[in-house]
Amino acid sequence: MRGAGEEAKAYKGQSLRSGQRAAAIMSLIQSAKLNGHEPYAYLKDVLTRLPTQKASAIGELLPHNWKAPANKV
């Protein structure tokens, strides 16, 4: 497992915007882990719900507010 500094070095030479995007994703992944969520499940759910989420309810998708969807049978 690499630290954030080592991951940042992997983006050296890339554009500033791509580095900012990578940092945002890494931040979401780490925040999900810190809040006890499995990062893949969190990102998959958030990215699926994001296009239809009301702007006033966007805070529900943040890692500290997110609730895992009930398993569909």
C-alpha positions in Angstrom: 0.0 0.0 0.0 1.4 3.4 -1.0 1.0 6.6 0.9 -0.6 9.7 -0.5 2.8 11.3 -1.2 3.9 8.2 -3.2 0.7 8.2 -5.2 1.1 11.9 -5.9 4.5 11.2 -7.4 2.9 8.7 -9.8 1.1 11.7 -11.5 4.3 13.8 -11.9 4.5 15.1 -15.4 0.7 15.0 -15.9 -1.4 18.2 -16.2 -2.5 20.1 -13.2 -6.1 19.3 -13.8 -5.5 15.5 -14.0 -3.5 15.8 -10.7 -6.4 17.6 -9.1 -8.9 15.0 -10.3 -6.7 12.2 -8.9 -6.4 14.0 -5.6 -10.1 14.4 -5.3 -10.7 10.7 -6.0 -8.0 9.7 -3.5 -9.5 12.0 -0.9 -13.0 10.4 -1.4 -11.5 6.9 -1.2 -9.6 7.7 2.0 -12.7 9.4 3.5 -14.8 6.4 2.7 -12.3 4.1 4.5 -12.1 6.4 7.5 -15.9 6.2 7.8 -15.9 2.4 7.6 -17.1 2.1 4.0 -15.7 -0.3 1.4 -14.4 2.3 -1.2 -15.5 0.4 -4.3 -19.1 0.0 -3.1 -19.2 3.7 -2.0 -17.9 5.1 -5.3 -20.1 2.8 -7.4 -23.2 3.8 -5.5 -22.3 7.5 -5.4 -21.4 7.6 -9.1 -24.6 5.8 -10.0 -26.8 8.1 -7.9 -25.0 11.4 -8.6 -26.7 12.3 -12.0 -30.2 12.1 -10.4 -29.3 13.5 -7.0 -31.0 16.8 -6.2 -28.4 19.6 -5.6 -30.0 20.3 -2.2 -29.4 16.7 -1.1 -25.8 16.3 -2.4 -24.5 16.2 1.1 -26.1 12.8 1.5 -23.5 11.4 -0.8 -20.5 12.5 1.3 -18.7 9.7 3.1 -19.7 10.8 6.6 -23.4 10.9 5.6 -23.6 8.1 3.1 -25.8 5.1 3.9 -25.2 1.9 1.9 -28.2 0.9 -0.2 -30.2 -2.1 1.0 -29.3 -5.3 -0.8 -31.7 -6.0 -3.6 -33.0 -9.6 -3.7 
